[in-house]
Amino acid sequence: MARRSSGRRSRRRGRSAQRGVTGTVLAVGVAILVLSGIGAAFWWSDQESRARALDTETLCPEATGPVAMTAILLDLTDPMSPAQHAQLLARIEQEISDAARGTQFTLGVVSEDSTRWGATPPLCKPQDAASANRLTQNEKLIAKRYESRFHEPLQSRLLDMVSATGANRSPIMESLQALVADTPGFVTFEGPRRIILVTDLLQHSDALSFYRGGTWDSFRASPAFQRLGRTLDGAEIRIYQVPRPAEGVKDPAVLEDFWIRYFERQGAHVPVVNRLGDL
């Protein structure tokens, strides 16, 4: 009987030892899983932070750069009516609102003074409060950055540029190419590109003047045609046309024909035209 009792005690001790080892292994496994989960969470958080990181000056994503580019050219060599002015601001505001987060914006003007050609410093559209994650992000800080660092500066530049004092010349083509060339990365950018042109379409410069009876055919036959580049491959073109008396232009259809051919030659899409009427 003593031997049997001793055997049972030995088996019980063996089973207890096995349970102890199994418990230890499970505990170690759980600890490893917990630590792996914490590590993965830190890695994911770091990746998210890197993805959201913005350039301090342009607000463009540091990881990828701009996701799209929009260059806005304002041809306001003649004043607009109050109704046209209000329409323009509303249209541009809608363009900004519809743009993807990370879209780079620059502005330029058509001017007879070539020193005013070029682009404003680029600004990328950052995240706005509407797209903020309420659980992990501070909506107020995101909204403040959007307004103070992006929206307000862009609107301020726009308002400064929409005031026209009148001019004797309207070099639209020249000003457009200066804007494109001066916008960082625009010429070689492989993502979506858009040109927004606010203009009466009445080109008037040494290269071509509709007031002197210029047409696409006369431009093509002129020495200036040799200066024509191809910087807008695949770009979308949206024109907000400001109607003006086309004095000296016998056939207004000449304007449409010219600009369709011009942007086709540049490799861009066919322009989408909206008129900023006031009647």
C-alpha positions as CSV (number, residue, x, y, z in Angstrom):
1,M,0.0,0.0,0.0
2,A,2.9,2.4,0.8
3,R,4.4,1.8,-2.6
4,R,1.1,2.5,-4.4
5,S,0.5,5.7,-2.4
6,S,4.1,6.9,-3.2
7,G,3.4,6.3,-6.9
8,R,0.2,8.3,-6.9
9,R,2.0,11.2,-5.2
10,S,4.8,11.0,-7.8
11,R,2.3,11.1,-10.6
12,R,0.5,14.1,-9.0
13,R,3.8,15.9,-8.7
14,G,4.5,15.2,-12.4
15,R,1.2,16.5,-13.5
16,S,1.6,19.6,-11.3
17,A,5.0,20.2,-12.8
18,Q,3.6,19.9,-16.3
19,R,0.8,22.4,-15.5
20,G,3.4,24.7,-14.1
21,V,5.5,24.5,-17.3
22,T,2.5,24.9,-19.5
23,G,1.3,28.0,-17.5
24,T,4.8,29.5,-17.8
25,V,4.8,29.0,-21.6
26,L,1.4,30.5,-21.9
27,A,2.4,33.5,-19.8
28,V,5.5,34.0,-21.9
29,G,3.4,33.7,-25.1
30,V,0.9,36.2,-23.9
31,A,3.6,38.6,-22.9
32,I,5.2,38.3,-26.3
33,L,1.9,38.9,-28.0
34,V,1.3,42.0,-25.8
35,L,4.7,43.4,-26.5
36,S,4.3,42.7,-30.2
37,G,1.0,44.5,-30.2
38,I,2.5,47.5,-28.4
39,G,5.4,47.5,-30.8
40,A,3.0,47.3,-33.8
41,A,1.0,50.2,-32.3
42,F,4.0,52.3,-31.9
43,W,5.2,51.5,-35.5
44,W,1.7,52.3,-36.9
45,S,1.6,55.5,-35.0
46,D,5.1,56.5,-36.3
47,Q,4.1,55.6,-39.8
48,E,0.9,57.7,-39.5
49,S,2.9,60.6,-38.1
50,R,5.3,60.4,-41.0
51,A,2.5,60.3,-43.5
52,R,0.8,63.4,-41.9
53,A,4.0,65.4,-41.6
54,L,3.9,68.6,-43.6
55,D,6.6,71.0,-44.9
56,T,6.6,73.9,-42.5
57,E,6.6,76.5,-45.3
58,T,4.4,75.0,-48.1
59,L,2.2,72.6,-46.0
60,C,2.9,70.0,-48.7
61,P,3.2,66.4,-47.5
62,E,6.8,65.6,-46.7
63,A,6.5,62.0,-47.6
64,T,5.1,62.4,-51.1
65,G,5.1,66.1,-52.0
66,P,2.0,67.6,-53.7
67,V,-0.6,65.1,-54.8
68,A,-1.9,67.5,-57.5
69,M,-1.2,71.0,-58.7
70,T,-3.5,73.9,-59.6
71,A,-2.1,77.1,-61.1
72,I,-4.5,80.1,-61.2
73,L,-3.9,82.9,-63.7
74,L,-5.8,86.2,-63.2
75,D,-6.2,88.3,-66.3
76,L,-7.6,91.5,-64.8
77,T,-6.1,94.1,-67.0
78,D,-9.6,95.6,-67.1
79,P,-11.9,96.0,-64.1
80,M,-14.8,93.6,-63.3
81,S,-18.3,94.6,-62.3
82,P,-19.3,93.9,-58.7
83,A,-21.3,90.9,-59.8
84,Q,-18.4,89.4,-61.8
85,H,-16.1,90.0,-58.8
86,A,-18.4,88.2,-56.5
87,Q,-18.9,85.3,-58.9
88,L,-15.1,85.0,-59.3
89,L,-14.4,84.7,-55.6
90,A,-17.2,82.2,-55.2
91,R,-15.9,80.1,-58.1
92,I,-12.3,80.1,-56.8
93,E,-13.5,79.2,-53.3
94,Q,-15.3,76.2,-54.8
95,E,-12.2,75.1,-56.7
96,I,-10.3,75.2,-53.4
97,S,-13.0,73.3,-51.5
98,D,-13.2,70.6,-54.2
99,A,-9.4,70.1,-54.4
100,A,-7.9,67.0,-52.9
101,R,-5.9,67.3,-49.7
102,G,-2.3,67.9,-50.6
103,T,-3.1,69.9,-53.8
104,Q,-0.6,72.7,-54.4
105,F,-1.9,76.1,-55.3
106,T,-0.1,79.0,-57.0
107,L,-1.4,82.3,-58.3
108,G,-0.2,84.6,-61.1
109,V,-1.4,87.7,-63.0
110,V,-1.5,88.9,-66.6
111,S,0.3,92.2,-66.6
112,E,1.9,94.5,-69.2
113,D,4.7,94.8,-66.6
114,S,6.8,91.6,-67.0
115,T,8.3,92.0,-63.5
116,R,4.9,91.0,-62.1
117,W,4.8,87.7,-64.0
118,G,5.5,84.4,-62.2
119,A,3.9,82.6,-59.3
120,T,3.2,83.3,-55.7
121,P,4.9,81.0,-53.2
122,P,3.2,77.6,-53.3
123,L,0.8,76.4,-50.7
124,C,-0.7,72.9,-50.3
125,K,-4.2,72.3,-49.0
126,P,-3.8,70.6,-45.6
127,Q,-6.3,68.5,-43.7
128,D,-9.5,70.4,-42.7
129,A,-11.6,69.9,-39.6
130,A,-14.3,68.1,-41.5
131,S,-12.0,65.1,-42.2
132,A,-10.4,65.0,-38.7
133,N,-10.7,61.8,-36.6
134,R,-12.5,62.9,-33.5
135,L,-10.9,60.0,-31.5
136,T,-7.3,60.6,-32.3
137,Q,-7.0,64.2,-33.7
138,N,-7.6,67.7,-32.3
139,E,-10.3,69.2,-34.6
140,K,-9.7,72.8,-33.3
141,L,-6.0,72.7,-34.0
142,I,-6.6,71.2,-37.4
143,A,-9.2,73.9,-38.2
144,K,-6.9,76.7,-36.9
145,R,-4.0,75.5,-39.1
146,Y,-6.2,75.2,-42.2
147,E,-7.5,78.7,-41.8
148,S,-4.4,80.6,-40.6
149,R,-1.7,78.8,-42.6
150,F,-3.6,78.0,-45.8
151,H,-7.0,79.5,-46.5
152,E,-6.5,83.0,-45.2
153,P,-3.1,83.6,-46.9
154,L,-4.4,82.2,-50.2
155,Q,-7.5,84.4,-50.0
156,S,-5.4,87.4,-49.1
157,R,-3.2,86.9,-52.1
158,L,-6.2,86.4,-54.3
159,L,-7.9,89.6,-53.1
160,D,-4.7,91.6,-53.6
161,M,-4.5,90.4,-57.2
162,V,-8.1,90.8,-58.4
163,S,-8.0,94.6,-58.2
164,A,-7.4,95.9,-61.7
165,T,-6.4,99.4,-62.7
166,G,-6.5,99.0,-66.5
167,A,-3.7,98.3,-68.9
168,N,-2.7,98.9,-72.5
169,R,-1.6,95.4,-73.2
170,S,-2.8,91.9,-72.3
171,P,0.0,89.3,-72.7
172,I,-2.0,86.2,-71.7
173,M,0.2,83.6,-73.3
174,E,3.4,85.1,-71.9
175,S,2.0,85.5,-68.4
176,L,0.6,81.9,-68.4
177,Q,4.0,80.4,-69.4
178,A,5.7,82.5,-66.7
179,L,3.3,81.2,-64.1
180,V,3.8,77.6,-65.2
181,A,7.6,78.0,-65.3
182,D,7.8,79.7,-61.9
183,T,5.5,77.2,-60.1
184,P,7.8,74.7,-58.4
185,G,7.7,71.3,-60.1
186,F,4.7,72.1,-62.3
187,V,6.4,71.4,-65.7
188,T,7.7,67.9,-64.7
189,F,4.9,66.9,-62.3
190,E,3.4,63.6,-63.3
191,G,0.2,63.8,-61.2
192,P,-3.0,65.7,-61.9
193,R,-2.4,69.3,-63.1
194,R,-5.0,72.0,-63.6
195,I,-4.8,75.5,-65.0
196,I,-7.5,78.0,-64.0
197,L,-7.6,81.0,-66.2
198,V,-9.7,84.1,-65.4
199,T,-9.7,86.2,-68.6
200,D,-11.5,87.9,-71.4
201,L,-9.3,85.9,-73.8
202,L,-8.3,89.0,-75.7
203,Q,-4.6,88.4,-76.2
204,H,-2.9,91.7,-77.0
205,S,0.9,91.7,-77.2
206,D,3.7,91.8,-79.8
207,A,3.4,88.0,-80.3
208,L,-0.3,88.2,-81.2
209,S,-3.1,90.8,-80.9
210,F,-6.7,90.1,-81.7
211,Y,-7.2,93.9,-81.9
212,R,-4.9,93.9,-84.9
213,G,-6.9,91.1,-86.6
214,G,-4.8,88.2,-85.3
215,T,-5.9,84.6,-85.8
216,W,-4.5,81.2,-85.3
217,D,-3.4,81.1,-88.9
218,S,-1.6,84.4,-88.7
219,F,0.0,83.4,-85.4
220,R,1.2,80.1,-87.0
221,A,2.7,82.0,-89.9
222,S,4.6,84.5,-87.6
223,P,8.1,84.2,-86.1
224,A,6.5,84.2,-82.6
225,F,5.0,80.7,-83.3
226,Q,8.5,79.2,-83.0
227,R,8.5,80.2,-79.4
228,L,5.5,78.1,-78.6
229,G,6.3,75.3,-76.2
230,R,4.5,72.2,-74.8
231,T,4.4,72.6,-71.1
232,L,0.8,71.5,-70.4
233,D,0.7,67.8,-71.4
234,G,-2.4,66.2,-69.9
235,A,-3.4,69.3,-67.9
236,E,-7.0,70.2,-67.3
237,I,-7.9,73.7,-68.4
238,R,-10.8,75.6,-66.8
239,I,-11.5,79.1,-68.1
240,Y,-13.7,81.6,-66.3
241,Q,-14.3,84.1,-69.1
242,V,-15.0,87.7,-68.3
243,P,-17.2,89.0,-71.1
244,R,-16.0,92.4,-72.5
245,P,-16.8,94.4,-75.6
246,A,-14.6,92.8,-78.3
247,E,-13.7,96.1,-80.0
248,G,-11.8,95.5,-83.2
249,V,-12.5,91.8,-83.2
250,K,-14.8,91.2,-86.2
251,D,-15.6,87.6,-85.4
252,P,-15.7,86.5,-81.7
253,A,-15.5,82.9,-82.9
254,V,-11.9,83.6,-83.7
255,L,-11.1,83.8,-79.9
256,E,-12.6,80.3,-79.2
257,D,-10.8,78.8,-82.3
258,F,-7.5,80.3,-81.2
259,W,-7.5,79.1,-77.6
260,I,-8.7,75.6,-78.5
261,R,-5.8,75.2,-80.9
262,Y,-3.4,76.8,-78.5
263,F,-4.1,74.4,-75.7
264,E,-4.3,71.5,-78.1
265,R,-0.7,72.4,-79.2
266,Q,0.3,72.6,-75.6
267,G,-0.9,69.0,-75.1
268,A,-3.7,70.0,-72.7
269,H,-7.3,68.8,-72.5
270,V,-10.0,70.8,-74.3
271,P,-10.8,73.9,-72.1
272,V,-14.0,73.9,-70.1
273,V,-15.4,77.5,-70.3
274,N,-17.7,79.2,-67.8
275,R,-18.8,82.8,-68.4
276,L,-18.8,85.3,-65.5
277,G,-21.7,87.4,-66.8
278,D,-23.4,90.3,-65.1
279,L,-26.7,90.4,-66.9
